[in-house]
Amino acid sequence: MLFCQVAKFKRHALIAALTPLLLGSAGQVGLALSQANPLEQSPSSMRLAQTYTNNQIRANKLLREGVEKFSKGDYQGALQAYNQSIQLDNTEALAFVNRANAHLALNNRQAAIADYNQALKLKPDSGELYYNRGRLHAVLGQPTNALNDFNKAIEKGEAKAPVYYSRGVAHMTLGNAQAALQDYSKAIELDGNYIRAYYDRGIVHHQLGQNAAALADFSQVLQRDASHRQAYKNRGSIHTLMGNHTAAINDFNQALRLDPQDAKTYYNRGVAYALSGNRQAAINDYSEAIRLDARYAAAYANRGNAQLLIGNRQSALEDYNRAIALDPNNATAFSNRGMVYDSQGNPQAAVNDYLHAAKLFQQQGKTAEYQRLQGAISRLGQYVPTATTPASPTEAIGGVETFEPTPETQPTPTPTPTPTPTPTPTPTPTPTPTPTPTPTPTPTPTPAPTPTPTPTPTPTPTPAPTPTPTPT
């Protein structure tokens, strides 16, 4: 799965990114106008030269007027000024670039692309123009076009850190993790304080299974920006994966200090507490995550795990019911609920949940989890329906109202992860689970109860969180 998406700049963010080209050139828009020599030219040629010069002067004035209006937020007024300037002089690339920015501010993205195309016809050797058009292609969801423009920008001499970084984002969007890694590293080589490059490289390192390198990159981010809460969250998740639960909790504490209303961070810290054996603290954090987001299915499922581990079977059952209602495809919740039913002497309900969990695990390609369930299903073989398929999510839920899961939000300016592994139980004849987190697309590891033959569960973490690049 991709951890990084194409850079999704908000309109104002992209304007801010492109404005330096506009404002930086504003003082240079004056044209070097040659004056006609009356001794060398006839009256008619003098009049033609004067007319051409006047057009350029008027175009230049309108261009400056557009820049001023743009800087004040009057994008429509700026667009009108640029239109008039281009009517008078359509040979000035800067006018097309500035008009493209105005179109972009007004969300006329295709018109902005058309103006960049025209600017590049006038200045085909401008690496900066290729770079800016590439970023616009990225905004339009055209990573291949963006990649081509970034390649051209570098070829034309714009071999700068932001260009390599942006090309890395395009590579990542297209699934080329190794190429992205090389470009992020090149950006860092050119600019040792490029926070976004460190951050996104950390995500790529994690995707490639290089968690120690990912940890180092997130630490580099925090050395340069101690208020980068997403880096704390991702580093905390990596610490969790590496078994450094105390360090993970410390990082999540810092993230919560910066954003005390973040449900995912409470969830992640709950995972770290659960894996370190502090189940009551885990329950408290899962409960806070649920308070902040009442439809947080994974938080209900993990709170159910913790409740089950401390012997609160009825509370666990209620949490699993809610998790399944929110996410009918949560195979682990079905499996764990089956263990509760099994322990309560309800074999028919247990086998129904085991069968449905096995079906979901198989559909999701989780072969190990599917195979682990076969022992429990075989033990309850007499209760397995002979002429029917495993119960559907609605039947297994037993009439509990189902909801669509709340979609995960994605960072806006830059591609980024937050680990969210889900619990993966290993049911056996004895329903005493041990949390075992399993990765999902967002960096939020989740412990899963893994029943063992003895009544004393021992957490065995095997999470694989998925960090999501966020804006710096």
C-alpha beads as a LAMMPS data file, in Angstrom:
LAMMPS data file: protein, C-alpha beads

472 atoms
471 bonds

1 atom types
1 bond types

-500.0 500.0 xlo xhi
-500.0 500.0 ylo yhi
-500.0 500.0 zlo zhi

Masses

1 110.0

Atoms # bond

1 1 1 0.000 0.000 0.000
2 1 1 1.218 3.443 -0.713
3 1 1 2.099 5.590 2.284
4 1 1 2.449 8.636 0.273
5 1 1 0.095 10.115 -2.100
6 1 1 0.616 12.793 -4.656
7 1 1 1.064 16.133 -2.887
8 1 1 -2.498 17.418 -2.433
9 1 1 -1.964 21.143 -2.027
10 1 1 -4.914 23.197 -0.898
11 1 1 -5.576 26.070 -3.203
12 1 1 -3.953 28.609 -0.900
13 1 1 -1.008 26.295 -0.268
14 1 1 -0.229 25.918 -3.950
15 1 1 -0.667 29.628 -4.501
16 1 1 1.818 30.239 -1.731
17 1 1 4.171 27.788 -3.373
18 1 1 3.952 29.437 -6.759
19 1 1 3.747 33.034 -5.578
20 1 1 7.528 33.451 -5.181
21 1 1 7.817 33.094 -8.940
22 1 1 5.181 35.752 -9.395
23 1 1 6.275 38.191 -6.700
24 1 1 9.960 37.503 -7.127
25 1 1 9.687 38.582 -10.729
26 1 1 7.386 41.501 -10.088
27 1 1 10.264 43.898 -9.782
28 1 1 11.688 42.673 -13.070
29 1 1 8.628 42.956 -15.257
30 1 1 9.828 46.263 -16.720
31 1 1 10.927 45.736 -20.292
32 1 1 14.200 47.057 -21.698
33 1 1 12.602 49.200 -24.369
34 1 1 14.851 50.499 -27.107
35 1 1 14.225 54.053 -28.259
36 1 1 13.913 54.928 -31.889
37 1 1 16.718 57.039 -33.361
38 1 1 15.111 59.786 -35.492
39 1 1 18.284 60.101 -37.611
40 1 1 18.225 56.458 -38.677
41 1 1 14.506 55.779 -39.128
42 1 1 11.859 57.134 -41.383
43 1 1 8.788 58.798 -39.817
44 1 1 6.666 55.734 -40.600
45 1 1 9.078 53.294 -38.949
46 1 1 9.356 55.635 -35.987
47 1 1 5.579 55.565 -35.564
48 1 1 5.546 51.739 -35.705
49 1 1 8.314 51.511 -33.117
50 1 1 6.547 53.997 -30.869
51 1 1 3.257 52.049 -31.128
52 1 1 4.986 48.800 -30.210
53 1 1 6.749 50.466 -27.300
54 1 1 3.530 51.951 -25.987
55 1 1 1.852 48.526 -26.053
56 1 1 4.691 47.048 -24.083
57 1 1 4.589 49.852 -21.561
58 1 1 0.834 49.459 -21.104
59 1 1 1.189 45.678 -20.843
60 1 1 3.925 46.114 -18.258
61 1 1 1.746 48.485 -16.238
62 1 1 -1.179 46.049 -16.317
63 1 1 1.123 43.232 -15.300
64 1 1 2.224 45.188 -12.240
65 1 1 -1.394 46.045 -11.498
66 1 1 -2.272 42.352 -11.617
67 1 1 0.551 41.502 -9.222
68 1 1 -0.686 44.135 -6.775
69 1 1 -4.288 42.912 -6.933
70 1 1 -3.177 39.310 -6.557
71 1 1 -1.146 40.164 -3.458
72 1 1 -4.282 41.736 -1.927
73 1 1 -6.394 38.665 -2.647
74 1 1 -8.314 40.219 -5.534
75 1 1 -7.784 37.238 -7.838
76 1 1 -10.571 38.131 -10.256
77 1 1 -9.197 41.649 -10.623
78 1 1 -5.706 40.231 -11.128
79 1 1 -7.022 37.877 -13.811
80 1 1 -8.629 40.763 -15.698
81 1 1 -5.406 42.781 -15.540
82 1 1 -3.364 39.842 -16.854
83 1 1 -5.884 39.247 -19.654
84 1 1 -5.515 42.853 -20.778
85 1 1 -1.730 42.685 -20.476
86 1 1 -1.574 39.565 -22.655
87 1 1 -3.863 41.163 -25.251
88 1 1 -1.336 43.972 -25.588
89 1 1 1.759 41.751 -25.504
90 1 1 1.462 37.984 -25.811
91 1 1 5.212 37.391 -25.907
92 1 1 5.872 37.795 -22.178
93 1 1 6.060 34.388 -20.439
94 1 1 5.756 35.985 -17.013
95 1 1 2.276 37.285 -17.856
96 1 1 1.098 33.748 -18.619
97 1 1 2.681 32.432 -15.421
98 1 1 1.004 35.121 -13.348
99 1 1 -2.321 34.503 -15.052
100 1 1 -1.923 30.793 -14.351
101 1 1 -1.544 31.627 -10.662
102 1 1 -4.707 33.736 -10.783
103 1 1 -6.578 30.897 -12.503
104 1 1 -5.312 28.556 -9.827
105 1 1 -6.486 30.892 -7.068
106 1 1 -9.938 30.811 -8.670
107 1 1 -9.764 27.002 -8.987
108 1 1 -9.565 27.130 -12.797
109 1 1 -6.908 24.440 -12.879
110 1 1 -7.132 23.428 -16.524
111 1 1 -6.847 27.080 -17.546
112 1 1 -3.774 27.327 -15.323
113 1 1 -2.215 24.344 -17.113
114 1 1 -2.954 25.969 -20.482
115 1 1 -1.166 29.149 -19.393
116 1 1 1.871 27.204 -18.201
117 1 1 1.913 25.415 -21.550
118 1 1 1.987 28.783 -23.311
119 1 1 4.672 30.124 -20.988
120 1 1 6.835 27.088 -21.773
121 1 1 6.410 27.687 -25.495
122 1 1 7.878 31.134 -24.911
123 1 1 10.560 29.893 -22.495
124 1 1 11.209 26.234 -23.359
125 1 1 14.463 26.163 -21.388
126 1 1 12.993 27.303 -18.077
127 1 1 13.426 24.548 -15.515
128 1 1 11.452 26.614 -13.010
129 1 1 8.410 26.642 -15.288
130 1 1 8.591 22.868 -15.741
131 1 1 8.812 22.484 -11.966
132 1 1 5.747 24.641 -11.309
133 1 1 3.726 22.964 -14.042
134 1 1 4.727 19.616 -12.586
135 1 1 3.367 20.618 -9.198
136 1 1 0.133 21.666 -10.836
137 1 1 -0.101 18.295 -12.605
138 1 1 0.343 16.689 -9.189
139 1 1 -2.583 18.703 -7.817
140 1 1 -4.699 17.554 -10.753
141 1 1 -3.939 13.919 -9.930
142 1 1 -1.646 13.391 -12.929
143 1 1 1.509 11.933 -11.334
144 1 1 2.968 10.667 -14.611
145 1 1 2.757 14.129 -16.185
146 1 1 4.150 15.608 -12.977
147 1 1 7.070 13.166 -13.052
148 1 1 7.849 14.058 -16.665
149 1 1 7.888 17.762 -15.815
150 1 1 10.143 17.254 -12.790
151 1 1 12.535 15.258 -14.981
152 1 1 12.537 18.126 -17.483
153 1 1 13.098 20.674 -14.723
154 1 1 16.201 18.820 -13.543
155 1 1 17.389 18.390 -17.128
156 1 1 17.010 22.157 -17.669
157 1 1 19.183 22.968 -14.664
158 1 1 16.598 23.230 -11.888
159 1 1 18.347 20.471 -9.898
160 1 1 17.282 21.818 -6.520
161 1 1 16.068 20.168 -3.340
162 1 1 12.346 21.004 -3.818
163 1 1 12.395 19.542 -7.327
164 1 1 13.926 16.263 -6.151
165 1 1 11.490 16.167 -3.244
166 1 1 8.498 16.731 -5.550
167 1 1 9.771 14.074 -7.935
168 1 1 10.054 11.732 -4.965
169 1 1 6.400 12.380 -4.144
170 1 1 5.450 11.567 -7.747
171 1 1 7.485 8.351 -7.629
172 1 1 5.796 7.402 -4.368
173 1 1 2.365 8.053 -5.818
174 1 1 3.216 5.758 -8.717
175 1 1 4.421 3.057 -6.324
176 1 1 8.156 3.455 -7.013
177 1 1 9.374 3.375 -3.411
178 1 1 13.071 2.914 -4.204
179 1 1 13.079 5.794 -6.681
180 1 1 11.269 7.951 -4.122
181 1 1 13.865 7.026 -1.504
182 1 1 16.685 8.135 -3.807
183 1 1 15.011 11.460 -4.572
184 1 1 14.248 12.236 -0.925
185 1 1 17.864 11.438 -0.079
186 1 1 19.077 13.731 -2.876
187 1 1 16.831 16.522 -1.574
188 1 1 18.352 16.072 1.894
189 1 1 21.858 16.065 0.403
190 1 1 21.114 19.433 -1.220
191 1 1 19.317 20.844 1.818
192 1 1 20.173 19.219 5.131
193 1 1 17.227 20.910 6.849
194 1 1 14.534 19.781 4.430
195 1 1 11.988 18.575 6.997
196 1 1 9.448 17.229 4.520
197 1 1 12.092 15.139 2.807
198 1 1 13.175 13.584 6.121
199 1 1 9.564 12.957 7.039
200 1 1 8.552 11.325 3.759
201 1 1 11.784 9.346 3.614
202 1 1 10.899 7.974 7.041
203 1 1 7.631 6.761 5.614
204 1 1 9.374 5.060 2.698
205 1 1 11.904 3.429 5.030
206 1 1 9.004 2.060 7.052
207 1 1 7.276 0.741 3.939
208 1 1 10.468 -1.049 2.963
209 1 1 10.680 -2.639 6.421
210 1 1 13.594 -0.449 7.496
211 1 1 12.141 0.703 10.806
212 1 1 15.456 1.720 12.376
213 1 1 16.090 4.064 9.435
214 1 1 12.510 5.338 9.678
215 1 1 13.020 6.036 13.375
216 1 1 16.178 8.007 12.583
217 1 1 14.381 10.109 9.960
218 1 1 11.482 10.998 12.257
219 1 1 14.052 11.919 14.911
220 1 1 15.745 14.229 12.381
221 1 1 12.390 15.914 11.803
222 1 1 11.903 16.467 15.536
223 1 1 15.422 17.848 15.965
224 1 1 14.485 20.558 13.480
225 1 1 10.866 21.043 14.534
226 1 1 9.987 20.035 18.085
227 1 1 6.328 20.860 17.433
228 1 1 5.872 18.347 14.593
229 1 1 3.120 16.251 16.189
230 1 1 2.822 13.844 13.261
231 1 1 6.501 12.963 13.578
232 1 1 5.932 12.194 17.270
233 1 1 2.985 9.992 16.322
234 1 1 4.905 8.121 13.645
235 1 1 8.023 7.729 15.760
236 1 1 5.833 6.464 18.589
237 1 1 4.306 3.892 16.265
238 1 1 7.739 2.757 15.108
239 1 1 8.850 2.458 18.737
240 1 1 5.773 0.288 19.344
241 1 1 6.715 -1.964 16.444
242 1 1 10.240 -2.294 17.782
243 1 1 9.026 -3.137 21.288
244 1 1 10.123 0.174 22.819
245 1 1 6.818 0.738 24.593
246 1 1 8.037 3.312 27.119
247 1 1 9.591 5.406 24.344
248 1 1 6.394 5.012 22.333
249 1 1 4.260 6.250 25.229
250 1 1 6.579 9.244 25.680
251 1 1 6.197 10.184 22.015
252 1 1 2.426 9.826 22.127
253 1 1 2.403 11.999 25.262
254 1 1 4.213 14.717 23.302
255 1 1 1.799 14.379 20.400
256 1 1 -1.161 14.731 22.777
257 1 1 0.434 17.768 24.389
258 1 1 0.426 19.379 20.949
259 1 1 -3.024 18.103 19.990
260 1 1 -5.078 16.848 22.958
261 1 1 -8.131 16.152 20.772
262 1 1 -6.534 13.542 18.510
263 1 1 -8.443 10.260 18.849
264 1 1 -5.840 8.269 16.911
265 1 1 -3.057 9.252 19.261
266 1 1 -5.057 8.099 22.279
267 1 1 -5.678 4.886 20.391
268 1 1 -1.982 4.425 19.591
269 1 1 -0.962 5.136 23.160
270 1 1 -3.571 2.618 24.281
271 1 1 -1.866 0.022 22.105
272 1 1 1.502 0.799 23.693
273 1 1 -0.013 0.531 27.177
274 1 1 -1.684 -2.774 26.280
275 1 1 1.524 -4.252 24.925
276 1 1 3.412 -3.140 28.023
277 1 1 0.845 -4.904 30.229
278 1 1 -0.965 -1.830 31.565
279 1 1 -4.419 -2.882 30.436
280 1 1 -6.393 -0.441 32.546
281 1 1 -4.433 2.477 31.085
282 1 1 -5.100 0.989 27.652
283 1 1 -8.841 0.838 28.385
284 1 1 -8.765 4.460 29.512
285 1 1 -7.078 5.570 26.289
286 1 1 -9.386 3.533 24.059
287 1 1 -12.344 5.046 25.925
288 1 1 -11.001 8.556 25.330
289 1 1 -10.518 7.767 21.638
290 1 1 -14.143 6.621 21.505
291 1 1 -15.295 9.760 23.319
292 1 1 -13.582 11.859 20.653
293 1 1 -14.761 9.650 17.792
294 1 1 -17.831 7.571 18.615
295 1 1 -17.451 5.577 15.401
296 1 1 -13.868 4.471 15.961
297 1 1 -14.351 0.751 15.284
298 1 1 -10.759 -0.265 16.021
299 1 1 -10.896 1.449 19.424
300 1 1 -13.995 -0.559 20.359
301 1 1 -12.318 -3.768 19.175
302 1 1 -9.129 -3.124 21.129
303 1 1 -11.002 -2.048 24.226
304 1 1 -12.861 -5.329 23.941
305 1 1 -9.508 -7.123 23.834
306 1 1 -8.324 -5.375 26.981
307 1 1 -11.628 -6.048 28.752
308 1 1 -11.374 -9.718 27.838
309 1 1 -7.822 -9.920 29.143
310 1 1 -8.846 -8.629 32.572
311 1 1 -11.866 -10.919 32.725
312 1 1 -14.679 -8.489 31.837
313 1 1 -16.251 -10.797 29.280
314 1 1 -19.618 -9.060 29.067
315 1 1 -17.979 -5.661 28.520
316 1 1 -15.738 -7.261 25.902
317 1 1 -18.784 -8.734 24.157
318 1 1 -20.478 -5.331 24.048
319 1 1 -17.370 -3.713 22.583
320 1 1 -17.011 -6.411 19.925
321 1 1 -20.664 -5.981 19.004
322 1 1 -20.122 -2.275 18.522
323 1 1 -16.891 -2.771 16.563
324 1 1 -18.630 -5.207 14.219
325 1 1 -21.585 -2.872 13.793
326 1 1 -19.217 -0.103 12.735
327 1 1 -16.997 -2.331 10.607
328 1 1 -18.681 -5.547 9.381
329 1 1 -15.417 -6.599 7.695
330 1 1 -13.415 -6.677 10.934
331 1 1 -12.482 -10.355 10.926
332 1 1 -10.578 -10.084 14.193
333 1 1 -13.605 -8.714 16.040
334 1 1 -15.682 -11.669 14.822
335 1 1 -12.952 -14.101 15.878
336 1 1 -12.562 -12.543 19.316
337 1 1 -16.298 -12.351 19.863
338 1 1 -16.430 -16.026 18.965
339 1 1 -13.943 -16.673 21.768
340 1 1 -16.209 -14.861 24.226
341 1 1 -19.203 -16.928 23.142
342 1 1 -17.045 -20.059 23.356
343 1 1 -15.998 -19.246 26.916
344 1 1 -19.629 -18.558 27.899
345 1 1 -20.759 -21.990 26.747
346 1 1 -22.495 -20.796 23.596
347 1 1 -20.833 -23.011 20.956
348 1 1 -23.342 -22.295 18.199
349 1 1 -22.764 -18.524 18.366
350 1 1 -19.023 -19.154 18.695
351 1 1 -18.774 -21.322 15.598
352 1 1 -20.862 -18.850 13.585
353 1 1 -18.402 -16.091 14.435
354 1 1 -15.373 -18.335 13.808
355 1 1 -16.731 -19.330 10.408
356 1 1 -17.448 -15.770 9.406
357 1 1 -14.053 -14.595 10.664
358 1 1 -12.353 -17.379 8.688
359 1 1 -14.237 -16.369 5.556
360 1 1 -13.172 -12.732 5.974
361 1 1 -9.552 -13.671 6.725
362 1 1 -9.487 -15.796 3.583
363 1 1 -10.974 -12.987 1.464
364 1 1 -8.431 -10.555 2.889
365 1 1 -5.512 -12.862 2.114
366 1 1 -4.632 -13.412 5.785
367 1 1 -3.758 -17.079 5.440
368 1 1 -2.091 -17.524 8.834
369 1 1 -5.104 -16.140 10.695
370 1 1 -7.434 -18.277 8.593
371 1 1 -5.461 -21.426 9.356
372 1 1 -5.287 -20.672 13.085
373 1 1 -9.072 -20.576 13.251
374 1 1 -9.430 -24.035 11.753
375 1 1 -8.547 -25.722 15.061
376 1 1 -11.349 -23.979 16.921
377 1 1 -13.796 -24.684 14.099
378 1 1 -12.827 -28.377 14.047
379 1 1 -13.303 -28.637 17.805
380 1 1 -16.836 -27.305 17.414
381 1 1 -17.467 -29.326 14.273
382 1 1 -20.822 -30.669 15.408
383 1 1 -22.165 -27.110 15.466
384 1 1 -20.969 -26.202 11.983
385 1 1 -23.955 -25.707 9.630
386 1 1 -23.949 -28.402 6.955
387 1 1 -26.161 -26.890 4.281
388 1 1 -25.374 -23.224 4.729
389 1 1 -22.442 -20.922 4.277
390 1 1 -21.004 -18.951 7.194
391 1 1 -23.295 -16.232 8.463
392 1 1 -23.262 -12.869 6.775
393 1 1 -22.088 -9.869 8.806
394 1 1 -25.691 -8.862 9.512
395 1 1 -26.668 -12.346 10.741
396 1 1 -23.534 -12.655 12.831
397 1 1 -24.173 -9.260 14.369
398 1 1 -27.588 -10.469 15.465
399 1 1 -29.557 -7.433 14.398
400 1 1 -27.196 -4.763 15.703
401 1 1 -27.476 -1.690 13.522
402 1 1 -24.538 -1.327 11.157
403 1 1 -22.873 1.893 10.071
404 1 1 -20.427 2.874 7.409
405 1 1 -16.976 3.236 8.959
406 1 1 -15.761 6.780 9.325
407 1 1 -13.286 7.466 6.494
408 1 1 -9.716 8.194 7.509
409 1 1 -8.707 11.757 6.783
410 1 1 -5.630 12.348 4.644
411 1 1 -3.097 15.113 5.083
412 1 1 -3.619 17.962 2.687
413 1 1 -0.350 19.597 1.606
414 1 1 1.959 16.624 1.555
415 1 1 1.617 12.910 1.207
416 1 1 1.558 11.075 5.137
417 1 1 1.125 7.936 7.669
418 1 1 -0.247 7.207 11.046
419 1 1 0.032 3.404 11.953
420 1 1 -3.247 1.567 12.529
421 1 1 -2.613 -2.187 12.723
422 1 1 -5.640 -4.284 13.693
423 1 1 -5.828 -7.100 16.253
424 1 1 -5.112 -10.597 15.039
425 1 1 -6.172 -13.348 17.462
426 1 1 -4.997 -16.923 17.391
427 1 1 -7.954 -18.796 18.858
428 1 1 -7.405 -22.154 20.506
429 1 1 -9.721 -24.304 22.612
430 1 1 -8.984 -21.980 25.529
431 1 1 -10.422 -18.466 25.088
432 1 1 -7.670 -16.521 26.843
433 1 1 -6.395 -14.013 24.234
434 1 1 -3.108 -12.209 23.914
435 1 1 -2.924 -8.866 22.046
436 1 1 -1.183 -9.149 18.691
437 1 1 -1.405 -6.010 16.539
438 1 1 -1.642 -6.407 12.777
439 1 1 -0.960 -3.503 10.369
440 1 1 -3.535 -1.501 8.451
441 1 1 -3.088 1.570 6.138
442 1 1 -2.775 4.100 8.950
443 1 1 -0.091 4.216 11.631
444 1 1 -2.212 3.021 14.548
445 1 1 -1.051 -0.384 15.828
446 1 1 -3.761 -2.519 17.400
447 1 1 -3.244 -5.370 19.867
448 1 1 -5.304 -8.471 19.314
449 1 1 -6.220 -11.091 21.893
450 1 1 -4.496 -14.383 21.187
451 1 1 -5.965 -17.169 23.324
452 1 1 -3.517 -19.506 24.967
453 1 1 -4.058 -22.839 26.764
454 1 1 -3.424 -21.208 30.140
455 1 1 -5.528 -18.509 31.767
456 1 1 -2.594 -16.104 31.985
457 1 1 -2.331 -14.217 28.660
458 1 1 0.963 -12.747 27.562
459 1 1 0.950 -9.980 24.944
460 1 1 2.940 -10.887 21.852
461 1 1 3.142 -7.819 19.618
462 1 1 3.604 -8.279 15.898
463 1 1 2.268 -4.945 14.645
464 1 1 3.080 -3.263 11.378
465 1 1 1.750 0.270 11.469
466 1 1 1.454 2.268 8.312
467 1 1 2.590 5.881 8.741
468 1 1 0.757 8.501 6.512
469 1 1 2.785 11.562 5.451
470 1 1 1.266 14.745 6.729
471 1 1 2.000 18.403 6.130
472 1 1 4.847 19.912 7.985

Bonds

1 1 1 2
2 1 2 3
3 1 3 4
4 1 4 5
5 1 5 6
6 1 6 7
7 1 7 8
8 1 8 9
9 1 9 10
10 1 10 11
11 1 11 12
12 1 12 13
13 1 13 14
14 1 14 15
15 1 15 16
16 1 16 17
17 1 17 18
18 1 18 19
19 1 19 20
20 1 20 21
21 1 21 22
22 1 22 23
23 1 23 24
24 1 24 25
25 1 25 26
26 1 26 27
27 1 27 28
28 1 28 29
29 1 29 30
30 1 30 31
31 1 31 32
32 1 32 33
33 1 33 34
34 1 34 35
35 1 35 36
36 1 36 37
37 1 37 38
38 1 38 39
39 1 39 40
40 1 40 41
41 1 41 42
42 1 42 43
43 1 43 44
44 1 44 45
45 1 45 46
46 1 46 47
47 1 47 48
48 1 48 49
49 1 49 50
50 1 50 51
51 1 51 52
52 1 52 53
53 1 53 54
54 1 54 55
55 1 55 56
56 1 56 57
57 1 57 58
58 1 58 59
59 1 59 60
60 1 60 61
61 1 61 62
62 1 62 63
63 1 63 64
64 1 64 65
65 1 65 66
66 1 66 67
67 1 67 68
68 1 68 69
69 1 69 70
70 1 70 71
71 1 71 72
72 1 72 73
73 1 73 74
74 1 74 75
75 1 75 76
76 1 76 77
77 1 77 78
78 1 78 79
79 1 79 80
80 1 80 81
81 1 81 82
82 1 82 83
83 1 83 84
84 1 84 85
85 1 85 86
86 1 86 87
87 1 87 88
88 1 88 89
89 1 89 90
90 1 90 91
91 1 91 92
92 1 92 93
93 1 93 94
94 1 94 95
95 1 95 96
96 1 96 97
97 1 97 98
98 1 98 99
99 1 99 100
100 1 100 101
101 1 101 102
102 1 102 103
103 1 103 104
104 1 104 105
105 1 105 106
106 1 106 107
107 1 107 108
108 1 108 109
109 1 109 110
110 1 110 111
111 1 111 112
112 1 112 113
113 1 113 114
114 1 114 115
115 1 115 116
116 1 116 117
117 1 117 118
118 1 118 119
119 1 119 120
120 1 120 121
121 1 121 122
122 1 122 123
123 1 123 124
124 1 124 125
125 1 125 126
126 1 126 127
127 1 127 128
128 1 128 129
129 1 129 130
130 1 130 131
131 1 131 132
132 1 132 133
133 1 133 134
134 1 134 135
135 1 135 136
136 1 136 137
137 1 137 138
138 1 138 139
139 1 139 140
140 1 140 141
141 1 141 142
142 1 142 143
143 1 143 144
144 1 144 145
145 1 145 146
146 1 146 147
147 1 147 148
148 1 148 149
149 1 149 150
150 1 150 151
151 1 151 152
152 1 152 153
153 1 153 154
154 1 154 155
155 1 155 156
156 1 156 157
157 1 157 158
158 1 158 159
159 1 159 160
160 1 160 161
161 1 161 162
162 1 162 163
163 1 163 164
164 1 164 165
165 1 165 166
166 1 166 167
167 1 167 168
168 1 168 169
169 1 169 170
170 1 170 171
171 1 171 172
172 1 172 173
173 1 173 174
174 1 174 175
175 1 175 176
176 1 176 177
177 1 177 178
178 1 178 179
179 1 179 180
180 1 180 181
181 1 181 182
182 1 182 183
183 1 183 184
184 1 184 185
185 1 185 186
186 1 186 187
187 1 187 188
188 1 188 189
189 1 189 190
190 1 190 191
191 1 191 192
192 1 192 193
193 1 193 194
194 1 194 195
195 1 195 196
196 1 196 197
197 1 197 198
198 1 198 199
199 1 199 200
200 1 200 201
201 1 201 202
202 1 202 203
203 1 203 204
204 1 204 205
205 1 205 206
206 1 206 207
207 1 207 208
208 1 208 209
209 1 209 210
210 1 210 211
211 1 211 212
212 1 212 213
213 1 213 214
214 1 214 215
215 1 215 216
216 1 216 217
217 1 217 218
218 1 218 219
219 1 219 220
220 1 220 221
221 1 221 222
222 1 222 223
223 1 223 224
224 1 224 225
225 1 225 226
226 1 226 227
227 1 227 228
228 1 228 229
229 1 229 230
230 1 230 231
231 1 231 232
232 1 232 233
233 1 233 234
234 1 234 235
235 1 235 236
236 1 236 237
237 1 237 238
238 1 238 239
239 1 239 240
240 1 240 241
241 1 241 242
242 1 242 243
243 1 243 244
244 1 244 245
245 1 245 246
246 1 246 247
247 1 247 248
248 1 248 249
249 1 249 250
250 1 250 251
251 1 251 252
252 1 252 253
253 1 253 254
254 1 254 255
255 1 255 256
256 1 256 257
257 1 257 258
258 1 258 259
259 1 259 260
260 1 260 261
261 1 261 262
262 1 262 263
263 1 263 264
264 1 264 265
265 1 265 266
266 1 266 267
267 1 267 268
268 1 268 269
269 1 269 270
270 1 270 271
271 1 271 272
272 1 272 273
273 1 273 274
274 1 274 275
275 1 275 276
276 1 276 277
277 1 277 278
278 1 278 279
279 1 279 280
280 1 280 281
281 1 281 282
282 1 282 283
283 1 283 284
284 1 284 285
285 1 285 286
286 1 286 287
287 1 287 288
288 1 288 289
289 1 289 290
290 1 290 291
291 1 291 292
292 1 292 293
293 1 293 294
294 1 294 295
295 1 295 296
296 1 296 297
297 1 297 298
298 1 298 299
299 1 299 300
300 1 300 301
301 1 301 302
302 1 302 303
303 1 303 304
304 1 304 305
305 1 305 306
306 1 306 307
307 1 307 308
308 1 308 309
309 1 309 310
310 1 310 311
311 1 311 312
312 1 312 313
313 1 313 314
314 1 314 315
315 1 315 316
316 1 316 317
317 1 317 318
318 1 318 319
319 1 319 320
320 1 320 321
321 1 321 322
322 1 322 323
323 1 323 324
324 1 324 325
325 1 325 326
326 1 326 327
327 1 327 328
328 1 328 329
329 1 329 330
330 1 330 331
331 1 331 332
332 1 332 333
333 1 333 334
334 1 334 335
335 1 335 336
336 1 336 337
337 1 337 338
338 1 338 339
339 1 339 340
340 1 340 341
341 1 341 342
342 1 342 343
343 1 343 344
344 1 344 345
345 1 345 346
346 1 346 347
347 1 347 348
348 1 348 349
349 1 349 350
350 1 350 351
351 1 351 352
352 1 352 353
353 1 353 354
354 1 354 355
355 1 355 356
356 1 356 357
357 1 357 358
358 1 358 359
359 1 359 360
360 1 360 361
361 1 361 362
362 1 362 363
363 1 363 364
364 1 364 365
365 1 365 366
366 1 366 367
367 1 367 368
368 1 368 369
369 1 369 370
370 1 370 371
371 1 371 372
372 1 372 373
373 1 373 374
374 1 374 375
375 1 375 376
376 1 376 377
377 1 377 378
378 1 378 379
379 1 379 380
380 1 380 381
381 1 381 382
382 1 382 383
383 1 383 384
384 1 384 385
385 1 385 386
386 1 386 387
387 1 387 388
388 1 388 389
389 1 389 390
390 1 390 391
391 1 391 392
392 1 392 393
393 1 393 394
394 1 394 395
395 1 395 396
396 1 396 397
397 1 397 398
398 1 398 399
399 1 399 400
400 1 400 401
401 1 401 402
402 1 402 403
403 1 403 404
404 1 404 405
405 1 405 406
406 1 406 407
407 1 407 408
408 1 408 409
409 1 409 410
410 1 410 411
411 1 411 412
412 1 412 413
413 1 413 414
414 1 414 415
415 1 415 416
416 1 416 417
417 1 417 418
418 1 418 419
419 1 419 420
420 1 420 421
421 1 421 422
422 1 422 423
423 1 423 424
424 1 424 425
425 1 425 426
426 1 426 427
427 1 427 428
428 1 428 429
429 1 429 430
430 1 430 431
431 1 431 432
432 1 432 433
433 1 433 434
434 1 434 435
435 1 435 436
436 1 436 437
437 1 437 438
438 1 438 439
439 1 439 440
440 1 440 441
441 1 441 442
442 1 442 443
443 1 443 444
444 1 444 445
445 1 445 446
446 1 446 447
447 1 447 448
448 1 448 449
449 1 449 450
450 1 450 451
451 1 451 452
452 1 452 453
453 1 453 454
454 1 454 455
455 1 455 456
456 1 456 457
457 1 457 458
458 1 458 459
459 1 459 460
460 1 460 461
461 1 461 462
462 1 462 463
463 1 463 464
464 1 464 465
465 1 465 466
466 1 466 467
467 1 467 468
468 1 468 469
469 1 469 470
470 1 470 471
471 1 471 472
